[in-house]
Amino acid sequence: MLEPWIIEEIKRREEEKRRQQEEQPRIDIPEIDPEQQKRWEEEEERRRKQEDKDKPDRGVTIIET
């Protein structure tokens, strides 16, 4: 069994930690408009396709001896 002063110290530290977490500022992130999200996804897809076109074809050549 722990000494009573140790138990009290643990409780005090836990309470202090809880208080610090409550005091920290929070930022609310606004919701993204579904239409805007769709436009972003379409633009990202177009960008990926363009990057794929710009990359040279790569392959493997097997030489048997």
mmCIF file of the N, C-alpha and C atoms, coordinates in Angstrom:
data_MODEL
# 
_entry.id   MODEL 
# 
loop_
_atom_site.group_PDB 
_atom_site.id 
_atom_site.type_symbol 
_atom_site.label_atom_id 
_atom_site.label_alt_id 
_atom_site.label_comp_id 
_atom_site.label_asym_id 
_atom_site.label_entity_id 
_atom_site.label_seq_id 
_atom_site.pdbx_PDB_ins_code 
_atom_site.Cartn_x 
_atom_site.Cartn_y 
_atom_site.Cartn_z 
_atom_site.occupancy 
_atom_site.B_iso_or_equiv 
_atom_site.pdbx_formal_charge 
_atom_site.auth_seq_id 
_atom_site.auth_comp_id 
_atom_site.auth_asym_id 
_atom_site.auth_atom_id 
_atom_site.pdbx_PDB_model_num 
ATOM 1   N N  . MET A 1 1  ? 0.836   -1.178  0.000   1.00 0.00 ? 1  MET A N  1 
ATOM 2   C CA . MET A 1 1  ? 0.000   0.000   0.000   1.00 0.00 ? 1  MET A CA 1 
ATOM 3   C C  . MET A 1 1  ? 0.885   1.248   0.000   1.00 0.00 ? 1  MET A C  1 
ATOM 4   N N  . LEU A 1 2  ? 0.465   2.226   -0.743  1.00 0.00 ? 2  LEU A N  1 
ATOM 5   C CA . LEU A 1 2  ? 1.234   3.465   -0.815  1.00 0.00 ? 2  LEU A CA 1 
ATOM 6   C C  . LEU A 1 2  ? 0.963   4.338   0.402   1.00 0.00 ? 2  LEU A C  1 
ATOM 7   N N  . GLU A 1 3  ? 1.958   5.123   0.709   1.00 0.00 ? 3  GLU A N  1 
ATOM 8   C CA . GLU A 1 3  ? 1.809   6.071   1.810   1.00 0.00 ? 3  GLU A CA 1 
ATOM 9   C C  . GLU A 1 3  ? 0.753   7.117   1.442   1.00 0.00 ? 3  GLU A C  1 
ATOM 10  N N  . PRO A 1 4  ? 0.004   7.615   2.411   1.00 0.00 ? 4  PRO A N  1 
ATOM 11  C CA . PRO A 1 4  ? -1.036  8.614   2.120   1.00 0.00 ? 4  PRO A CA 1 
ATOM 12  C C  . PRO A 1 4  ? -0.501  9.872   1.430   1.00 0.00 ? 4  PRO A C  1 
ATOM 13  N N  . TRP A 1 5  ? 0.693   10.310  1.785   1.00 0.00 ? 5  TRP A N  1 
ATOM 14  C CA . TRP A 1 5  ? 1.235   11.519  1.154   1.00 0.00 ? 5  TRP A CA 1 
ATOM 15  C C  . TRP A 1 5  ? 1.549   11.276  -0.322  1.00 0.00 ? 5  TRP A C  1 
ATOM 16  N N  . ILE A 1 6  ? 1.919   10.047  -0.679  1.00 0.00 ? 6  ILE A N  1 
ATOM 17  C CA . ILE A 1 6  ? 2.185   9.718   -2.085  1.00 0.00 ? 6  ILE A CA 1 
ATOM 18  C C  . ILE A 1 6  ? 0.874   9.739   -2.871  1.00 0.00 ? 6  ILE A C  1 
ATOM 19  N N  . ILE A 1 7  ? -0.165  9.185   -2.309  1.00 0.00 ? 7  ILE A N  1 
ATOM 20  C CA . ILE A 1 7  ? -1.478  9.179   -2.959  1.00 0.00 ? 7  ILE A CA 1 
ATOM 21  C C  . ILE A 1 7  ? -1.959  10.611  -3.175  1.00 0.00 ? 7  ILE A C  1 
ATOM 22  N N  . GLU A 1 8  ? -1.783  11.458  -2.172  1.00 0.00 ? 8  GLU A N  1 
ATOM 23  C CA . GLU A 1 8  ? -2.194  12.858  -2.299  1.00 0.00 ? 8  GLU A CA 1 
ATOM 24  C C  . GLU A 1 8  ? -1.389  13.583  -3.372  1.00 0.00 ? 8  GLU A C  1 
ATOM 25  N N  . GLU A 1 9  ? -0.112  13.284  -3.465  1.00 0.00 ? 9  GLU A N  1 
ATOM 26  C CA . GLU A 1 9  ? 0.738   13.913  -4.484  1.00 0.00 ? 9  GLU A CA 1 
ATOM 27  C C  . GLU A 1 9  ? 0.302   13.481  -5.884  1.00 0.00 ? 9  GLU A C  1 
ATOM 28  N N  . ILE A 1 10 ? -0.013  12.225  -6.046  1.00 0.00 ? 10 ILE A N  1 
ATOM 29  C CA . ILE A 1 10 ? -0.493  11.724  -7.339  1.00 0.00 ? 10 ILE A CA 1 
ATOM 30  C C  . ILE A 1 10 ? -1.796  12.418  -7.707  1.00 0.00 ? 10 ILE A C  1 
ATOM 31  N N  . LYS A 1 11 ? -2.716  12.529  -6.785  1.00 0.00 ? 11 LYS A N  1 
ATOM 32  C CA . LYS A 1 11 ? -3.994  13.207  -7.039  1.00 0.00 ? 11 LYS A CA 1 
ATOM 33  C C  . LYS A 1 11 ? -3.773  14.668  -7.405  1.00 0.00 ? 11 LYS A C  1 
ATOM 34  N N  . ARG A 1 12 ? -2.865  15.322  -6.689  1.00 0.00 ? 12 ARG A N  1 
ATOM 35  C CA . ARG A 1 12 ? -2.575  16.727  -6.956  1.00 0.00 ? 12 ARG A CA 1 
ATOM 36  C C  . ARG A 1 12 ? -2.020  16.913  -8.367  1.00 0.00 ? 12 ARG A C  1 
ATOM 37  N N  . ARG A 1 13 ? -1.095  16.047  -8.764  1.00 0.00 ? 13 ARG A N  1 
ATOM 38  C CA . ARG A 1 13 ? -0.504  16.146  -10.101 1.00 0.00 ? 13 ARG A CA 1 
ATOM 39  C C  . ARG A 1 13 ? -1.538  15.875  -11.196 1.00 0.00 ? 13 ARG A C  1 
ATOM 40  N N  . GLU A 1 14 ? -2.388  14.883  -10.974 1.00 0.00 ? 14 GLU A N  1 
ATOM 41  C CA . GLU A 1 14 ? -3.431  14.591  -11.954 1.00 0.00 ? 14 GLU A CA 1 
ATOM 42  C C  . GLU A 1 14 ? -4.391  15.758  -12.107 1.00 0.00 ? 14 GLU A C  1 
ATOM 43  N N  . GLU A 1 15 ? -4.757  16.374  -11.008 1.00 0.00 ? 15 GLU A N  1 
ATOM 44  C CA . GLU A 1 15 ? -5.655  17.527  -11.051 1.00 0.00 ? 15 GLU A CA 1 
ATOM 45  C C  . GLU A 1 15 ? -4.991  18.707  -11.758 1.00 0.00 ? 15 GLU A C  1 
ATOM 46  N N  . GLU A 1 16 ? -3.727  18.918  -11.492 1.00 0.00 ? 16 GLU A N  1 
ATOM 47  C CA . GLU A 1 16 ? -2.987  19.999  -12.149 1.00 0.00 ? 16 GLU A CA 1 
ATOM 48  C C  . GLU A 1 16 ? -2.914  19.759  -13.655 1.00 0.00 ? 16 GLU A C  1 
ATOM 49  N N  . LYS A 1 17 ? -2.661  18.526  -14.038 1.00 0.00 ? 17 LYS A N  1 
ATOM 50  C CA . LYS A 1 17 ? -2.595  18.177  -15.462 1.00 0.00 ? 17 LYS A CA 1 
ATOM 51  C C  . LYS A 1 17 ? -3.951  18.401  -16.130 1.00 0.00 ? 17 LYS A C  1 
ATOM 52  N N  . ARG A 1 18 ? -5.032  18.003  -15.462 1.00 0.00 ? 18 ARG A N  1 
ATOM 53  C CA . ARG A 1 18 ? -6.384  18.216  -15.989 1.00 0.00 ? 18 ARG A CA 1 
ATOM 54  C C  . ARG A 1 18 ? -6.671  19.702  -16.169 1.00 0.00 ? 18 ARG A C  1 
ATOM 55  N N  . ARG A 1 19 ? -6.282  20.506  -15.194 1.00 0.00 ? 19 ARG A N  1 
ATOM 56  C CA . ARG A 1 19 ? -6.501  21.944  -15.261 1.00 0.00 ? 19 ARG A CA 1 
ATOM 57  C C  . ARG A 1 19 ? -5.740  22.568  -16.424 1.00 0.00 ? 19 ARG A C  1 
ATOM 58  N N  . GLN A 1 20 ? -4.510  22.140  -16.643 1.00 0.00 ? 20 GLN A N  1 
ATOM 59  C CA . GLN A 1 20 ? -3.702  22.666  -17.743 1.00 0.00 ? 20 GLN A CA 1 
ATOM 60  C C  . GLN A 1 20 ? -4.326  22.331  -19.092 1.00 0.00 ? 20 GLN A C  1 
ATOM 61  N N  . GLN A 1 21 ? -4.854  21.135  -19.222 1.00 0.00 ? 21 GLN A N  1 
ATOM 62  C CA . GLN A 1 21 ? -5.486  20.735  -20.477 1.00 0.00 ? 21 GLN A CA 1 
ATOM 63  C C  . GLN A 1 21 ? -6.730  21.567  -20.745 1.00 0.00 ? 21 GLN A C  1 
ATOM 64  N N  . GLU A 1 22 ? -7.476  21.891  -19.715 1.00 0.00 ? 22 GLU A N  1 
ATOM 65  C CA . GLU A 1 22 ? -8.686  22.692  -19.885 1.00 0.00 ? 22 GLU A CA 1 
ATOM 66  C C  . GLU A 1 22 ? -8.351  24.123  -20.267 1.00 0.00 ? 22 GLU A C  1 
ATOM 67  N N  . GLU A 1 23 ? -7.205  24.626  -19.808 1.00 0.00 ? 23 GLU A N  1 
ATOM 68  C CA . GLU A 1 23 ? -6.825  26.004  -20.061 1.00 0.00 ? 23 GLU A CA 1 
ATOM 69  C C  . GLU A 1 23 ? -6.255  26.211  -21.460 1.00 0.00 ? 23 GLU A C  1 
ATOM 70  N N  . GLN A 1 24 ? -5.810  25.158  -22.110 1.00 0.00 ? 24 GLN A N  1 
ATOM 71  C CA . GLN A 1 24 ? -5.219  25.306  -23.431 1.00 0.00 ? 24 GLN A CA 1 
ATOM 72  C C  . GLN A 1 24 ? -6.267  25.783  -24.422 1.00 0.00 ? 24 GLN A C  1 
ATOM 73  N N  . PRO A 1 25 ? -5.904  26.766  -25.251 1.00 0.00 ? 25 PRO A N  1 
ATOM 74  C CA . PRO A 1 25 ? -6.862  27.257  -26.247 1.00 0.00 ? 25 PRO A CA 1 
ATOM 75  C C  . PRO A 1 25 ? -7.132  26.202  -27.308 1.00 0.00 ? 25 PRO A C  1 
ATOM 76  N N  . ARG A 1 26 ? -8.330  26.247  -27.834 1.00 0.00 ? 26 ARG A N  1 
ATOM 77  C CA . ARG A 1 26 ? -8.718  25.303  -28.889 1.00 0.00 ? 26 ARG A CA 1 
ATOM 78  C C  . ARG A 1 26 ? -9.151  26.089  -30.106 1.00 0.00 ? 26 ARG A C  1 
ATOM 79  N N  . ILE A 1 27 ? -8.879  25.523  -31.244 1.00 0.00 ? 27 ILE A N  1 
ATOM 80  C CA . ILE A 1 27 ? -9.263  26.152  -32.502 1.00 0.00 ? 27 ILE A CA 1 
ATOM 81  C C  . ILE A 1 27 ? -10.318 25.280  -33.156 1.00 0.00 ? 27 ILE A C  1 
ATOM 82  N N  . ASP A 1 28 ? -11.437 25.900  -33.509 1.00 0.00 ? 28 ASP A N  1 
ATOM 83  C CA . ASP A 1 28 ? -12.474 25.171  -34.223 1.00 0.00 ? 28 ASP A CA 1 
ATOM 84  C C  . ASP A 1 28 ? -12.149 25.217  -35.712 1.00 0.00 ? 28 ASP A C  1 
ATOM 85  N N  . ILE A 1 29 ? -12.118 24.060  -36.317 1.00 0.00 ? 29 ILE A N  1 
ATOM 86  C CA . ILE A 1 29 ? -11.841 23.972  -37.744 1.00 0.00 ? 29 ILE A CA 1 
ATOM 87  C C  . ILE A 1 29 ? -13.170 24.023  -38.478 1.00 0.00 ? 29 ILE A C  1 
ATOM 88  N N  . PRO A 1 30 ? -13.314 24.975  -39.391 1.00 0.00 ? 30 PRO A N  1 
ATOM 89  C CA . PRO A 1 30 ? -14.592 25.073  -40.103 1.00 0.00 ? 30 PRO A CA 1 
ATOM 90  C C  . PRO A 1 30 ? -14.806 23.871  -41.025 1.00 0.00 ? 30 PRO A C  1 
ATOM 91  N N  . GLU A 1 31 ? -16.049 23.544  -41.226 1.00 0.00 ? 31 GLU A N  1 
ATOM 92  C CA . GLU A 1 31 ? -16.367 22.443  -42.131 1.00 0.00 ? 31 GLU A CA 1 
ATOM 93  C C  . GLU A 1 31 ? -16.116 22.881  -43.570 1.00 0.00 ? 31 GLU A C  1 
ATOM 94  N N  . ILE A 1 32 ? -15.709 21.937  -44.384 1.00 0.00 ? 32 ILE A N  1 
ATOM 95  C CA . ILE A 1 32 ? -15.441 22.224  -45.789 1.00 0.00 ? 32 ILE A CA 1 
ATOM 96  C C  . ILE A 1 32 ? -16.732 22.029  -46.570 1.00 0.00 ? 32 ILE A C  1 
ATOM 97  N N  . ASP A 1 33 ? -16.995 22.991  -47.420 1.00 0.00 ? 33 ASP A N  1 
ATOM 98  C CA . ASP A 1 33 ? -18.154 22.914  -48.292 1.00 0.00 ? 33 ASP A CA 1 
ATOM 99  C C  . ASP A 1 33 ? -17.996 21.698  -49.213 1.00 0.00 ? 33 ASP A C  1 
ATOM 100 N N  . PRO A 1 34 ? -19.004 20.827  -49.326 1.00 0.00 ? 34 PRO A N  1 
ATOM 101 C CA . PRO A 1 34 ? -18.873 19.631  -50.171 1.00 0.00 ? 34 PRO A CA 1 
ATOM 102 C C  . PRO A 1 34 ? -18.536 19.958  -51.630 1.00 0.00 ? 34 PRO A C  1 
ATOM 103 N N  . GLU A 1 35 ? -19.084 21.054  -52.145 1.00 0.00 ? 35 GLU A N  1 
ATOM 104 C CA . GLU A 1 35 ? -18.767 21.438  -53.536 1.00 0.00 ? 35 GLU A CA 1 
ATOM 105 C C  . GLU A 1 35 ? -17.302 21.825  -53.670 1.00 0.00 ? 35 GLU A C  1 
ATOM 106 N N  . GLN A 1 36 ? -16.801 22.569  -52.686 1.00 0.00 ? 36 GLN A N  1 
ATOM 107 C CA . GLN A 1 36 ? -15.397 22.964  -52.716 1.00 0.00 ? 36 GLN A CA 1 
ATOM 108 C C  . GLN A 1 36 ? -14.502 21.736  -52.607 1.00 0.00 ? 36 GLN A C  1 
ATOM 109 N N  . GLN A 1 37 ? -14.872 20.798  -51.745 1.00 0.00 ? 37 GLN A N  1 
ATOM 110 C CA . GLN A 1 37 ? -14.103 19.566  -51.594 1.00 0.00 ? 37 GLN A CA 1 
ATOM 111 C C  . GLN A 1 37 ? -14.050 18.804  -52.911 1.00 0.00 ? 37 GLN A C  1 
ATOM 112 N N  . LYS A 1 38 ? -15.173 18.729  -53.601 1.00 0.00 ? 38 LYS A N  1 
ATOM 113 C CA . LYS A 1 38 ? -15.235 18.027  -54.885 1.00 0.00 ? 38 LYS A CA 1 
ATOM 114 C C  . LYS A 1 38 ? -14.322 18.702  -55.906 1.00 0.00 ? 38 LYS A C  1 
ATOM 115 N N  . ARG A 1 39 ? -14.340 20.042  -55.948 1.00 0.00 ? 39 ARG A N  1 
ATOM 116 C CA . ARG A 1 39 ? -13.467 20.759  -56.891 1.00 0.00 ? 39 ARG A CA 1 
ATOM 117 C C  . ARG A 1 39 ? -12.000 20.504  -56.574 1.00 0.00 ? 39 ARG A C  1 
ATOM 118 N N  . TRP A 1 40 ? -11.645 20.498  -55.280 1.00 0.00 ? 40 TRP A N  1 
ATOM 119 C CA . TRP A 1 40 ? -10.259 20.224  -54.898 1.00 0.00 ? 40 TRP A CA 1 
ATOM 120 C C  . TRP A 1 40 ? -9.833  18.827  -55.324 1.00 0.00 ? 40 TRP A C  1 
ATOM 121 N N  . GLU A 1 41 ? -10.721 17.848  -55.122 1.00 0.00 ? 41 GLU A N  1 
ATOM 122 C CA . GLU A 1 41 ? -10.395 16.477  -55.501 1.00 0.00 ? 41 GLU A CA 1 
ATOM 123 C C  . GLU A 1 41 ? -10.238 16.343  -57.016 1.00 0.00 ? 41 GLU A C  1 
ATOM 124 N N  . GLU A 1 42 ? -11.102 17.009  -57.781 1.00 0.00 ? 42 GLU A N  1 
ATOM 125 C CA . GLU A 1 42 ? -10.987 16.952  -59.237 1.00 0.00 ? 42 GLU A CA 1 
ATOM 126 C C  . GLU A 1 42 ? -9.695  17.603  -59.710 1.00 0.00 ? 42 GLU A C  1 
ATOM 127 N N  . GLU A 1 43 ? -9.343  18.735  -59.107 1.00 0.00 ? 43 GLU A N  1 
ATOM 128 C CA . GLU A 1 43 ? -8.100  19.412  -59.474 1.00 0.00 ? 43 GLU A CA 1 
ATOM 129 C C  . GLU A 1 43 ? -6.888  18.539  -59.121 1.00 0.00 ? 43 GLU A C  1 
ATOM 130 N N  . GLU A 1 44 ? -6.925  17.893  -57.990 1.00 0.00 ? 44 GLU A N  1 
ATOM 131 C CA . GLU A 1 44 ? -5.839  17.009  -57.584 1.00 0.00 ? 44 GLU A CA 1 
ATOM 132 C C  . GLU A 1 44 ? -5.713  15.836  -58.559 1.00 0.00 ? 44 GLU A C  1 
ATOM 133 N N  . GLU A 1 45 ? -6.835  15.283  -58.993 1.00 0.00 ? 45 GLU A N  1 
ATOM 134 C CA . GLU A 1 45 ? -6.819  14.181  -59.956 1.00 0.00 ? 45 GLU A CA 1 
ATOM 135 C C  . GLU A 1 45 ? -6.233  14.644  -61.294 1.00 0.00 ? 45 GLU A C  1 
ATOM 136 N N  . ARG A 1 46 ? -6.632  15.832  -61.754 1.00 0.00 ? 46 ARG A N  1 
ATOM 137 C CA . ARG A 1 46 ? -6.070  16.363  -63.008 1.00 0.00 ? 46 ARG A CA 1 
ATOM 138 C C  . ARG A 1 46 ? -4.566  16.572  -62.887 1.00 0.00 ? 46 ARG A C  1 
ATOM 139 N N  . ARG A 1 47 ? -4.115  17.080  -61.730 1.00 0.00 ? 47 ARG A N  1 
ATOM 140 C CA . ARG A 1 47 ? -2.696  17.315  -61.516 1.00 0.00 ? 47 ARG A CA 1 
ATOM 141 C C  . ARG A 1 47 ? -1.921  15.989  -61.523 1.00 0.00 ? 47 ARG A C  1 
ATOM 142 N N  . ARG A 1 48 ? -2.473  14.959  -60.876 1.00 0.00 ? 48 ARG A N  1 
ATOM 143 C CA . ARG A 1 48 ? -1.809  13.654  -60.862 1.00 0.00 ? 48 ARG A CA 1 
ATOM 144 C C  . ARG A 1 48 ? -1.700  13.064  -62.272 1.00 0.00 ? 48 ARG A C  1 
ATOM 145 N N  . LYS A 1 49 ? -2.782  13.181  -63.041 1.00 0.00 ? 49 LYS A N  1 
ATOM 146 C CA . LYS A 1 49 ? -2.756  12.648  -64.405 1.00 0.00 ? 49 LYS A CA 1 
ATOM 147 C C  . LYS A 1 49 ? -1.713  13.371  -65.244 1.00 0.00 ? 49 LYS A C  1 
ATOM 148 N N  . GLN A 1 50 ? -1.603  14.691  -65.086 1.00 0.00 ? 50 GLN A N  1 
ATOM 149 C CA . GLN A 1 50 ? -0.619  15.463  -65.846 1.00 0.00 ? 50 GLN A CA 1 
ATOM 150 C C  . GLN A 1 50 ? 0.792   15.057  -65.434 1.00 0.00 ? 50 GLN A C  1 
ATOM 151 N N  . GLU A 1 51 ? 1.015   14.850  -64.150 1.00 0.00 ? 51 GLU A N  1 
ATOM 152 C CA . GLU A 1 51 ? 2.337   14.416  -63.693 1.00 0.00 ? 51 GLU A CA 1 
ATOM 153 C C  . GLU A 1 51 ? 2.677   13.042  -64.258 1.00 0.00 ? 51 GLU A C  1 
ATOM 154 N N  . ASP A 1 52 ? 1.676   12.145  -64.327 1.00 0.00 ? 52 ASP A N  1 
ATOM 155 C CA . ASP A 1 52 ? 1.915   10.813  -64.882 1.00 0.00 ? 52 ASP A CA 1 
ATOM 156 C C  . ASP A 1 52 ? 2.284   10.899  -66.358 1.00 0.00 ? 52 ASP A C  1 
ATOM 157 N N  . LYS A 1 53 ? 1.660   11.823  -67.088 1.00 0.00 ? 53 LYS A N  1 
ATOM 158 C CA . LYS A 1 53 ? 1.981   11.986  -68.506 1.00 0.00 ? 53 LYS A CA 1 
ATOM 159 C C  . LYS A 1 53 ? 3.407   12.508  -68.685 1.00 0.00 ? 53 LYS A C  1 
ATOM 160 N N  . ASP A 1 54 ? 3.841   13.364  -67.780 1.00 0.00 ? 54 ASP A N  1 
ATOM 161 C CA . ASP A 1 54 ? 5.161   13.973  -67.892 1.00 0.00 ? 54 ASP A CA 1 
ATOM 162 C C  . ASP A 1 54 ? 6.290   13.015  -67.526 1.00 0.00 ? 54 ASP A C  1 
ATOM 163 N N  . LYS A 1 55 ? 6.002   11.962  -66.798 1.00 0.00 ? 55 LYS A N  1 
ATOM 164 C CA . LYS A 1 55 ? 7.035   11.014  -66.398 1.00 0.00 ? 55 LYS A CA 1 
ATOM 165 C C  . LYS A 1 55 ? 7.387   10.106  -67.575 1.00 0.00 ? 55 LYS A C  1 
ATOM 166 N N  . PRO A 1 56 ? 8.672   9.821   -67.752 1.00 0.00 ? 56 PRO A N  1 
ATOM 167 C CA . PRO A 1 56 ? 9.060   8.892   -68.826 1.00 0.00 ? 56 PRO A CA 1 
ATOM 168 C C  . PRO A 1 56 ? 8.655   7.466   -68.458 1.00 0.00 ? 56 PRO A C  1 
ATOM 169 N N  . ASP A 1 57 ? 8.391   6.657   -69.480 1.00 0.00 ? 57 ASP A N  1 
ATOM 170 C CA . ASP A 1 57 ? 8.057   5.250   -69.240 1.00 0.00 ? 57 ASP A CA 1 
ATOM 171 C C  . ASP A 1 57 ? 9.301   4.533   -68.722 1.00 0.00 ? 57 ASP A C  1 
ATOM 172 N N  . ARG A 1 58 ? 9.056   3.659   -67.787 1.00 0.00 ? 58 ARG A N  1 
ATOM 173 C CA . ARG A 1 58 ? 10.152  2.884   -67.225 1.00 0.00 ? 58 ARG A CA 1 
ATOM 174 C C  . ARG A 1 58 ? 9.848   1.417   -67.426 1.00 0.00 ? 58 ARG A C  1 
ATOM 175 N N  . GLY A 1 59 ? 10.870  0.625   -67.549 1.00 0.00 ? 59 GLY A N  1 
ATOM 176 C CA . GLY A 1 59 ? 10.653  -0.792  -67.736 1.00 0.00 ? 59 GLY A CA 1 
ATOM 177 C C  . GLY A 1 59 ? 11.854  -1.609  -67.296 1.00 0.00 ? 59 GLY A C  1 
ATOM 178 N N  . VAL A 1 60 ? 11.727  -2.899  -67.516 1.00 0.00 ? 60 VAL A N  1 
ATOM 179 C CA . VAL A 1 60 ? 12.780  -3.829  -67.150 1.00 0.00 ? 60 VAL A CA 1 
ATOM 180 C C  . VAL A 1 60 ? 13.157  -4.624  -68.382 1.00 0.00 ? 60 VAL A C  1 
ATOM 181 N N  . THR A 1 61 ? 14.437  -4.782  -68.608 1.00 0.00 ? 61 THR A N  1 
ATOM 182 C CA . THR A 1 61 ? 14.915  -5.596  -69.726 1.00 0.00 ? 61 THR A CA 1 
ATOM 183 C C  . THR A 1 61 ? 15.634  -6.812  -69.146 1.00 0.00 ? 61 THR A C  1 
ATOM 184 N N  . ILE A 1 62 ? 15.231  -7.983  -69.609 1.00 0.00 ? 62 ILE A N  1 
ATOM 185 C CA . ILE A 1 62 ? 15.853  -9.217  -69.127 1.00 0.00 ? 62 ILE A CA 1 
ATOM 186 C C  . ILE A 1 62 ? 16.752  -9.743  -70.235 1.00 0.00 ? 62 ILE A C  1 
ATOM 187 N N  . ILE A 1 63 ? 17.996  -9.953  -69.913 1.00 0.00 ? 63 ILE A N  1 
ATOM 188 C CA . ILE A 1 63 ? 18.963  -10.465 -70.891 1.00 0.00 ? 63 ILE A CA 1 
ATOM 189 C C  . ILE A 1 63 ? 19.400  -11.851 -70.437 1.00 0.00 ? 63 ILE A C  1 
ATOM 190 N N  . GLU A 1 64 ? 19.086  -12.850 -71.258 1.00 0.00 ? 64 GLU A N  1 
ATOM 191 C CA . GLU A 1 64 ? 19.490  -14.202 -70.919 1.00 0.00 ? 64 GLU A CA 1 
ATOM 192 C C  . GLU A 1 64 ? 20.838  -14.493 -71.529 1.00 0.00 ? 64 GLU A C  1 
ATOM 193 N N  . THR A 1 65 ? 21.654  -15.210 -70.789 1.00 0.00 ? 65 THR A N  1 
ATOM 194 C CA . THR A 1 65 ? 22.978  -15.547 -71.331 1.00 0.00 ? 65 THR A CA 1 
ATOM 195 C C  . THR A 1 65 ? 23.141  -17.017 -71.526 1.00 0.00 ? 65 THR A C  1 
# 
